[in-house]
Amino acid sequence: MTLAGPKRKPRLLLVGIGHANLQVLQRMFADPQPDVDLIAVSVSDKHHYSAMVPGYLRGGYREDQIAFDLPRLVAAAGGKLIQSPAVGIDPEAQTVVLQDGQEIGYDFVSFNIGTKADGQDSPGIGENAVRVKPMSQAVNLKRAIVRLRDTTSPEKQRVAVVGAGAAGFEVACGIAEFLDVAGRAREVSLVESSDRILTGYSDRFRKKAEKILARKGIHLHLGSHVATVHPDEVELADGSRISSHLTVWLTGATADPMFQGAGLDLDERGFILVDDYLRSVSDSRVFAVGDCATLASYPDTPKAGVYAVRQGPVLWRGLLAAIKGTAPPRYEPQSGFLSILNTCDGRALLWYKGLISNSRWAWWLKDRIDRGFMAKYQGLEPPPTF
Ligand SMILES: Cc1cc2nc3c(=O)[nH]c(=O)nc-3n(C[C@H](O)[C@H](O)[C@H](O)COP(=O)(O)OP(=O)(O)OC[C@H]3O[C@@H](n4cnc5c(N)ncnc54)[C@H](O)[C@@H]3O)c2cc1C
């Protein structure tokens, strides 16, 4: 007769603590699951909240106001945190491979790792440009602009932000205002390969944003494809050059290469294709949320943090259902969203269902929403050990 050994707890592995996995931690704190073995994997010990990064660069927030303390959050949720980026997944073996060589087994895994900047392997970028993704890089960018502010050279400080999406627009505004407040002469350029800024927004919104850039003296270079980044200039494909003491690389979103060839169904851009329950369409043990996933039923859903935030509660209930073998809840994305871009001058540029406002109240609203999101998770404390 063989005696059955002790039953192993099902293991839930969270890879990347973005907007949705963060909520799983909060739910595991509020509603402890002693029968679940929770492991979280992250690039660093902090998750920086992207929406507040432009305000942080401008000098309006300290790092501790925009960053989640992951060791504390994971401990509060009763889990174990491993700090090493995930670099691969083997769905058949049910393991995730980390950069430090560890292989972590799982029963269910939830990927929430965001995106990488497009074209970041282009010449000179690794050595000569500062990136913002993963968001922990925002701290390096802040250090770089503080160095520009503090340099003893009387020269105008030149900054090129490559990529004129919402993030590039906000970061260019944040850096310009930071240097202006410090009284540094500066020249900030926003460089964009397409013929327009803020793709995906209306013409009216774009015009308003262009006026704001012009008012701040931020130079817009449209139709300018960057070929190489040099230490002191950006070289364009047509051979022209833009002087730059600091180049920030903030181009469009691309998928993490770890998913290529792993055996999961991906969309044509390499993002994990998920069903209405936020599970990989080819493997129901693999969940993917936020920007690293594409919804098979709603493939045009924008890659924006607001969607990842709304996925959080559905993800949590879906993971519990998977562990307990019950029916999962269905996710349906909201039809539109409130977009507020920080112009970093005490105002923000708001768009909602055709309403456009560049105002102090829009900034007040954005600050309130963002601080509210942070406050919800920052207060979690690990349970006392007796
Ligand atoms: C400057 C800036 C401002 C923005 N402002 C807004 C805004 O106001 N509103 C809005 O809706 N969107 C905004 N966005 C877009 C927004 O950042 C993304 O859409 C959003 O962050 C995606 O959320 P996510 O939860 O999918 O991933 P993320 O927020 O990117 O979180 C992913 C996490 O996973 C970690 N990670 C990455 N790779 C790995 C790996 N291999 N292994 C383990 N961990 C990993 C990262 O360090 C990070 O902590 C902004 C983007 C930028 C750059």
PDBQT file of the ligand as one rigid body, heavy atoms in Angstrom, charges set to zero:
ROOT
HETATM    1  C1  LIG A 401       5.988  58.443 -18.962  1.00  0.00    +0.000 C 
HETATM    2  C2  LIG A 401       4.732  57.649 -19.161  1.00  0.00    +0.000 A 
HETATM    3  C3  LIG A 401       3.500  58.149 -18.719  1.00  0.00    +0.000 A 
HETATM    4  C4  LIG A 401       2.328  57.423 -18.917  1.00  0.00    +0.000 A 
HETATM    5  N1  LIG A 401       1.141  57.930 -18.446  1.00  0.00    +0.000 NA
HETATM    6  C5  LIG A 401       0.004  57.206 -18.567  1.00  0.00    +0.000 A 
HETATM    7  C6  LIG A 401      -1.245  57.671 -18.016  1.00  0.00    +0.000 A 
HETATM    8  O1  LIG A 401      -1.307  58.761 -17.452  1.00  0.00    +0.000 OA
HETATM    9  N2  LIG A 401      -2.344  56.886 -18.178  1.00  0.00    +0.000 N 
HETATM   10  C7  LIG A 401      -2.293  55.669 -18.823  1.00  0.00    +0.000 A 
HETATM   11  O2  LIG A 401      -3.324  54.985 -18.935  1.00  0.00    +0.000 OA
HETATM   12  N3  LIG A 401      -1.143  55.206 -19.351  1.00  0.00    +0.000 NA
HETATM   13  C8  LIG A 401       0.003  55.932 -19.226  1.00  0.00    +0.000 A 
HETATM   14  N4  LIG A 401       1.189  55.461 -19.761  1.00  0.00    +0.000 N 
HETATM   15  C9  LIG A 401       1.177  54.160 -20.445  1.00  0.00    +0.000 C 
HETATM   16  C10 LIG A 401       1.320  53.158 -19.371  1.00  0.00    +0.000 C 
HETATM   17  O3  LIG A 401       2.576  53.265 -18.762  1.00  0.00    +0.000 OA
HETATM   18  C11 LIG A 401       1.218  51.716 -19.795  1.00  0.00    +0.000 C 
HETATM   19  O4  LIG A 401       0.165  51.549 -20.691  1.00  0.00    +0.000 OA
HETATM   20  C12 LIG A 401       0.982  50.927 -18.521  1.00  0.00    +0.000 C 
HETATM   21  O5  LIG A 401       2.058  51.133 -17.620  1.00  0.00    +0.000 OA
HETATM   22  C13 LIG A 401       0.864  49.474 -18.796  1.00  0.00    +0.000 C 
HETATM   23  O6  LIG A 401       0.599  48.862 -17.584  1.00  0.00    +0.000 OA
HETATM   24  P1  LIG A 401       1.022  47.398 -17.306  1.00  0.00    +0.000 P 
HETATM   25  O7  LIG A 401       0.374  47.080 -15.999  1.00  0.00    +0.000 OA
HETATM   26  O8  LIG A 401       0.686  46.533 -18.466  1.00  0.00    +0.000 OA
HETATM   27  O9  LIG A 401       2.616  47.388 -17.205  1.00  0.00    +0.000 OA
HETATM   28  P2  LIG A 401       3.669  48.332 -16.498  1.00  0.00    +0.000 P 
HETATM   29  O10 LIG A 401       3.031  49.449 -15.759  1.00  0.00    +0.000 OA
HETATM   30  O11 LIG A 401       4.683  48.670 -17.540  1.00  0.00    +0.000 OA
HETATM   31  O12 LIG A 401       4.316  47.385 -15.401  1.00  0.00    +0.000 OA
HETATM   32  C14 LIG A 401       5.100  46.279 -15.763  1.00  0.00    +0.000 C 
HETATM   33  C15 LIG A 401       5.977  45.874 -14.607  1.00  0.00    +0.000 C 
HETATM   34  O13 LIG A 401       6.648  44.672 -14.968  1.00  0.00    +0.000 OA
HETATM   35  C16 LIG A 401       8.047  44.790 -14.748  1.00  0.00    +0.000 C 
HETATM   36  N5  LIG A 401       8.732  43.994 -15.751  1.00  0.00    +0.000 N 
HETATM   37  C17 LIG A 401       8.996  44.335 -17.050  1.00  0.00    +0.000 A 
HETATM   38  N6  LIG A 401       9.645  43.323 -17.671  1.00  0.00    +0.000 NA
HETATM   39  C18 LIG A 401       9.763  42.329 -16.765  1.00  0.00    +0.000 A 
HETATM   40  C19 LIG A 401      10.332  41.020 -16.799  1.00  0.00    +0.000 A 
HETATM   41  N7  LIG A 401      10.903  40.534 -17.907  1.00  0.00    +0.000 N 
HETATM   42  N8  LIG A 401      10.298  40.268 -15.677  1.00  0.00    +0.000 NA
HETATM   43  C20 LIG A 401       9.714  40.746 -14.542  1.00  0.00    +0.000 A 
HETATM   44  N9  LIG A 401       9.168  41.966 -14.434  1.00  0.00    +0.000 NA
HETATM   45  C21 LIG A 401       9.182  42.738 -15.537  1.00  0.00    +0.000 A 
HETATM   46  C22 LIG A 401       8.324  46.281 -14.870  1.00  0.00    +0.000 C 
HETATM   47  O14 LIG A 401       9.493  46.644 -14.157  1.00  0.00    +0.000 OA
HETATM   48  C23 LIG A 401       7.060  46.874 -14.254  1.00  0.00    +0.000 C 
HETATM   49  O15 LIG A 401       7.181  46.975 -12.857  1.00  0.00    +0.000 OA
HETATM   50  C24 LIG A 401       2.373  56.174 -19.579  1.00  0.00    +0.000 A 
HETATM   51  C25 LIG A 401       3.611  55.670 -20.032  1.00  0.00    +0.000 A 
HETATM   52  C26 LIG A 401       4.779  56.381 -19.813  1.00  0.00    +0.000 A 
HETATM   53  C27 LIG A 401       6.103  55.811 -20.298  1.00  0.00    +0.000 C 
ENDROOT
TORSDOF 0
